[in-house]
């Protein structure tokens, strides 16, 4: 009789790392957003960039679709979620490269 296989489940340590990373990126994003509102010019530039990014496709999809897209770009929660999603790789990549280098140095010893 074959032994029962248990699925590969993440350890508590890996779960703690993942949730810590998620929490820290969320806190960093909120800090950047609050920092942007300290300088209102930055928030205005970000909003105008969002609106301008919708305009080039106006001819292809029509003005009504562009009005809806501009409305979505103005919703703060969409901007916050997209900021969190964009910030995570920016933070993750350098740490991942550092970790790979550290593991390579340890293996070469």
C-alpha positions as CSV (number, residue, x, y, z in Angstrom):
1,X,0.0,0.0,0.0
2,X,1.3,3.5,-0.9
3,X,1.6,6.1,1.7
4,X,-0.8,9.0,1.6
5,X,0.8,12.1,0.1
6,X,0.2,15.4,1.7
7,X,0.1,18.4,-0.6
8,X,3.1,20.7,-0.5
9,X,1.9,23.5,1.8
10,X,3.8,26.6,2.6
11,X,5.4,26.8,6.0
12,X,4.5,29.3,8.6
13,X,7.7,31.1,7.9
14,X,6.9,31.5,4.2
15,X,3.4,32.7,5.0
16,X,4.8,35.2,7.5
17,X,7.3,36.5,4.9
18,X,4.6,36.8,2.2
19,X,2.1,38.7,4.5
20,X,4.9,40.9,5.9
21,X,5.8,41.9,2.3
22,X,2.2,42.6,1.5
23,X,1.7,44.7,4.6
24,X,4.9,46.7,4.1
25,X,4.1,47.4,0.4
26,X,0.6,48.6,1.4
27,X,2.0,50.8,4.1
28,X,4.7,52.2,1.7
29,X,2.0,52.9,-0.9
30,X,-0.2,54.7,1.5
31,X,2.9,56.8,2.7
32,X,3.6,57.7,-0.9
33,X,0.0,58.6,-1.6
34,X,-0.2,60.8,1.5
35,X,3.1,62.3,0.5
36,X,1.7,63.2,-2.9
37,X,-1.2,65.0,-1.2
38,X,1.3,67.1,0.9
39,X,2.4,68.4,-2.5
40,X,-0.9,68.9,-4.3
41,X,0.9,69.5,-7.6
42,X,2.0,65.9,-7.7
43,X,-1.6,64.6,-7.3
44,X,-2.7,66.9,-10.1
45,X,0.0,65.7,-12.4
46,X,-0.8,62.1,-11.7
47,X,-4.5,62.7,-12.4
48,X,-3.8,64.5,-15.7
49,X,-1.4,61.7,-16.8
50,X,-4.2,59.2,-16.2
51,X,-6.6,61.2,-18.2
52,X,-4.1,61.9,-21.0
53,X,-3.4,58.1,-21.2
54,X,-7.1,57.5,-22.1
55,X,-7.2,60.0,-24.9
56,X,-5.1,58.4,-27.7
57,X,-7.6,55.5,-28.0
58,X,-10.6,57.9,-28.4
59,X,-10.8,57.4,-32.2
60,X,-10.7,53.6,-32.0
61,X,-13.3,53.0,-29.2
62,X,-15.4,56.2,-29.3
63,X,-16.0,59.1,-27.0
64,X,-18.4,57.3,-24.7
65,X,-15.9,54.6,-23.8
66,X,-13.3,57.3,-23.2
67,X,-15.6,59.2,-20.8
68,X,-16.1,55.9,-18.9
69,X,-12.4,55.3,-18.8
70,X,-11.7,58.8,-17.5
71,X,-14.3,58.2,-14.8
72,X,-12.6,55.0,-13.7
73,X,-9.2,56.7,-13.7
74,X,-10.6,59.2,-11.2
75,X,-11.7,56.6,-8.7
76,X,-9.3,56.7,-5.8
77,X,-9.5,53.0,-5.0
78,X,-8.5,52.0,-8.5
79,X,-5.5,54.3,-8.2
80,X,-4.5,53.0,-4.8
81,X,-4.8,49.4,-5.9
82,X,-2.8,50.0,-9.0
83,X,-0.1,51.8,-7.0
84,X,0.2,48.9,-4.7
85,X,0.4,46.5,-7.6
86,X,3.1,48.6,-9.3
87,X,5.1,49.2,-6.2
88,X,5.4,45.5,-5.3
89,X,7.7,44.5,-8.2
90,X,9.7,47.7,-7.7
91,X,10.5,46.6,-4.2
92,X,10.6,42.8,-4.9
93,X,13.1,42.8,-7.8
94,X,16.1,44.3,-5.9
95,X,15.6,42.1,-2.9
96,X,15.2,39.0,-5.1
97,X,18.4,39.8,-7.0
98,X,20.2,40.3,-3.6
99,X,18.9,37.0,-2.3
100,X,20.0,35.2,-5.5
101,X,23.5,36.7,-5.2
102,X,23.7,35.7,-1.5
103,X,22.6,32.1,-2.2
104,X,25.1,31.9,-5.1
105,X,27.9,33.1,-2.8
106,X,26.9,30.6,-0.1
107,X,26.8,27.7,-2.7
108,X,30.2,28.6,-4.1
109,X,31.9,28.3,-0.7
